[in-house]
């Protein structure tokens, strides 16, 4: 197992190199740079030279590229040009918020999607199955940013049940007791979590339904029923476990979309996470911060796929990772 994990991590190095190289090239060929905000038509040439020298933008492209790779290899992401703070501090401050939102969303996606898919499969062609299919396809085809805006319009503006933005109540949170602070955080998590996870839940329900329908027709399911096992035991212990194998792959592949989807969702809901940082960094062309954010997101995707591979051996004991 340890050798397998190490081999996977070594194979991830070319992926990391390719991602940061591609982002670096795109930033280099894009017009302007982060120092444009310091310049006006009246800025003296010597001031321009000092600012370019301060951020190392006067050096050749290959020198900047080599310095970037050296910094990433040592864990030093440099200094944000727009915020004039170490990039590492920004990531340490914002990454936990994105991981919290993603973890809660993924948990809801797995529980909701799997439960709905199993319920539809054991009631195939019923009214519940047909209604669930229509609802799933409706939400699966809906753009996440549009759904987020509709959620704000309904639950925050029209009904005023939930907060529309932020991670906590900016005014009253510090004056709440621990229980009230927990409830406040949960309320602020609901709308971003729904906006990010509804489409994924709908898609997972469709996949789980198809996988379950394929499994329940297998001979070992008929054998389990012939032995007199209860239908609950047949479904939960035999059908669901075997139907989860393709779903584990789906969960691993959904992680990149979960992180990329958080970019728009966090910006819409003003969630103080990595997604919002990326959007603001792109607007300001903050090269060190952009590259560091995509580097971290790529690491998270690699880690997620590695966990999905390990989960295979848990779901199916016949699979051994070596």
Secondary structure, DSSP 8 states (H G I E B T S, - for coil): -HHHHHHHHHHHHHHHHHHHHHHHHHHHHSSS-GGGGG--TT--HHHHHHHHHHTTTTS-HHHHHHHHHHHHHTT---B-TTT-SBHHHHHHHHHHHHHHHHHHHHHHHHHHHHHHHHHHHHTTTSHHHHHHHHHHHHHHTS-HHHHHHHHIIIIIIIS--S--SSSS-TTTGGGS-HHHHHHHHHHHHHHHHHHHHHHHHHHHHHHHHHHHHHHTTSHHHHHHHHTT--HHHIIIIIIHHHHHHHHHHHHHHHHHHHHHHHHHHHHHTT--SHHHHHHHHHHHT-HHHHHHHHHHHHHHHHHHHHHHHHHHHHH-TT----
